[in-house]
Amino acid sequence: MKLTVEVWRQESPADAGRWERHEVDDAASHLSLLDLLDLLNDQIAAAGGEPVAYESDCREGACGACGVTVNGVPHGPVPRTPSCRQHLRSFDGATRLRIEPLRSAAFPVVRDLVIDRSALDALVTAGGHVAINSGTASDAEALPIGHDDAETALDFAACIGCGACVAACPNGAAHLFAGAKLAHLAMLPQPALERGRRARAIVDELEQRFGPCSTYGECAEVCPAGISLAAVAAVHREGIRAWWRGRDD
Amino acid sequence: MTDLADTTIDALRQVGRALDPGVPDVAPDQAWAVRRSQHRLVSPGNRRHFRVIVVGTGLAGAGAAAALAELGYHVDAFTFHDAPRRAHSVAAQGGINAARARAVDNDSVHRFVVDTVKGGDFRAREADVFRLAAESSRVIDHLNAIGAPFAREYGGSLSTRSFGGVQVSRTYYTRGQTGQQLQVAAAQALLRQVKAGRVTLHTRHEMLDLVVADGRAQGIVTRDLVNGQIRAHTAHAVVLATGGYGSVFHHSTLAVHSNATAVWRAHLRGALFASPSFVQFHPTALPADSPNQAKTTLMSESLRNDGRVWVPTHPGDARRPNEIPEHERDYYLERRYPAYGNLAPRDISSRAARVEIDAGRGVGPQKNSVYLDFSDAIARLGRATIAERYGNLFAMYADVTGEDPYVEPMRIAPAAHFVMGGLWSDFDLMTSVPGLFVGGEAGSSYHGANRLGANSLLSACVDGWFTLPLTVPHHLAGLLGEPVLDSDAPEVAAAVASVRERVEALLAVGGRTRASSFHRELGEVLRRGCGVSRTEAGLRAALTEVSALRERFWADLWVPGDGGRLNQELESAGRVADFLDLAELMCLDALDRTESAGAHFRDEFQTALGEAKRDDDRWCSVSAWEHGSPPVRHHEPLHFSAVPMAERDYR
């Protein structure tokens, strides 16, 4: 299969960046999107050019390192699937791909397709943790958790921290990410002891670093971990609950 | 390095010494308690005067950094990722073992130790395995408390499942994403200490050298991957928790950036390297469908709880799997190992698959895989149950292959996975360089010659959360009042200068070939010569080939751009250069060890039934290599008092 690939090149955060066009002649349909980038880089290197910088690591959809925008869609045309698990066979015969970074004001471009997503970790640093020191936890069986509660907590905890939700949002909001963390920890008895102070800390940080949520719902459409819009509702619920109660739990 | 292919192994065997790991001379189940009572303490008020460097933010690194910071030490944590959560612990799927023994399936700490020591084919340190078992229970308590949503029964208790090499159910899990959930919880705990100001987190920093001064580890040299700045960081102690090097095989289940550089650089500065050739091939990876593919995809071993492994009885059978009648299928694991069946340990399952594939009974377009069939389980338990247990794995399989595993069997193949080898450490996890500690897969002591499934998340957690927080302070207690090494010290300047020179050397080769291409070739050499099974001739050939490849690397490497900004080609070149040196030591170690043990299978040493044949008279020891030209092989004698030595038998 012959593919036209237009890829974003940007030397540094300060550089304005530009599109670069390449023809890839032997893009087999079993290739993943990242295999295609590898193939493209071999081709660019063979011609003496500098390969395109992009991020990936586990290539199994768990680490959240990968993430590029393909034809305007974060991660690529297959819904709710990370870039590493997008395969050309599912691209409906597309012959032209425009590949650019996940774009958002909160994610400055480092180089080419590599972005700085540290704003997401700032939300976790603000309050996405549990105040239990090593060795001081009580017996995990001492606090029974219902099967369905554990599964629901896991539905939210499945977030891989890729940032596609932010890139998909016209406002650049990170409510899906922040809400997934809040909902996951609110469901579990030990972490729930700090539910109120966690919500205040994360919501404050969220408002400082990211845009507001207008419930467009684009975030959930692209989420490779299948986080539902209920996470967005969790941001509002947890925030209002914390404000209303005025307590740490 | 001299050309090792020409070195006589006998000469190497004359010079090493016996190593003492410092295990107290008591029964192995008491050893850790006795050792703990010997550890010196640092009073709470003095802890903030000490600085500790932790390299790596996976389960071992994030755990150690968080726990040390919780105690009051100042920690500098380093990761080459953009975020601590991305460390490769994230990719472990199936679960984490713990000897909590709540159910009435007759599990116990002792049985955990027996399974692990036997699984490792009697090449692990027994006292370390007892520690692993003894601390396993509170690992689950801790990770549960800090936010890992373990699977629960309807009654609210923790769920468990079985893994290879055991006959009880002691594996705790969160669907097929256990590593991810534990890793995210650990990264959160680390970020909590960042907020508290006790951890300084350095993301996108790669460790390129160790600073040794006054006979002890006192710092590291890093390259900032974004702006290329090379600088030293000094501390009272250094912990390496930088993971495994299975990625040396190019096609492996490891993340594409997993590498050996940090441990290899420490090795060059004096840390002994234990059992470098002990590499586990995971039996349930997906077969590679092209040589250019960057890695292979792992499918959790937990699938073998419900999937049945088989190949067609007739070589070259080209029918679709569902068209092959039952009597023309060979469920070879169930046939050869009736007691453990599809849950035979990984080394045995991988080797058995390799035997079938080499005999022409492999399936799939490349004839390089075997079937893992869920049809019986789906018929017995229903599709919904199978989906709840393995849904995300089935979805991943469908993404990668375009085939539906609910309808047709999966195709799986062995792939390089976990390395039991790593830096040698004593009972305190301290390497042969005082002040340099190691945790998780970067170390070497628990798993012997083969790791049991779900023991790797456990060993990373036990090291990070419960062992290093005791042993690092023991080292620090002797340094009370000592300032950190001055950044102008000659040892620091020399280490920084050597890193600069190396980066410049990589940029200056000026050849035509990308590092990734050399890496691919190296993987093929190792798979042929130092893979699932090894021979003397094959290893000698591999040594020659690795040496020639390294020569070509340093003559024909092409690295575009410069060192002053993000340059992934430069990063890759440095890692491949270290892989080339490590590969040589792996082959040498495998050549030296004239026995088969666990995943180290020498064709020359097998039983009448084709199983690994140990030579306990000569090789009941850990090989630990000292860097040199040629390298010197030391050995740590192993003693087993709680688990009687026997031939592994899973029949």
Interface residues (C-beta under 8 A of the other chain):
Chain A: E11 S12 A28 H30 S32 L34 D35 D38 L39 D42 A45 G48 G49 E50 P51 A53 E55 S56 D57 C58 R59 E60 G61 A62 C63 G64 A65 T81 R85 H87 R89 V110 R111 V114 D116 R117 S118 L120 D121 V124 T125 A126 G128 H129 V130 A131 I132 N133 S134 G135 A137 S138 D139 A140 E141 P144 I145 G146 H147 D149 A150 E151 A153 L154 A157 A158 I160 G161 H184 L185 M187 L188 Q190 P191
Chain B: G63 A66 A67 E70 H81 D82 A83 P84 R85 R86 H88 V90 A91 R102 R138 I140 D141 H142 N144 A145 I146 G147 A148 P149 F150 A151 R152 E153 Y154 G155 G156 S157 L158 T174 R175 Q177 G179 Q180 Q181 V184 A187 Q188 A189 L191 R192 V194 K195 T203 V226 A255 V256 H257 S258 D289 S290 N292 Q293 A294 K295 T297 L298 M396 D399 V400 G402 W465 F466 P469 R514 S516 W558 P560 G561 R565 L566 Q568 E569
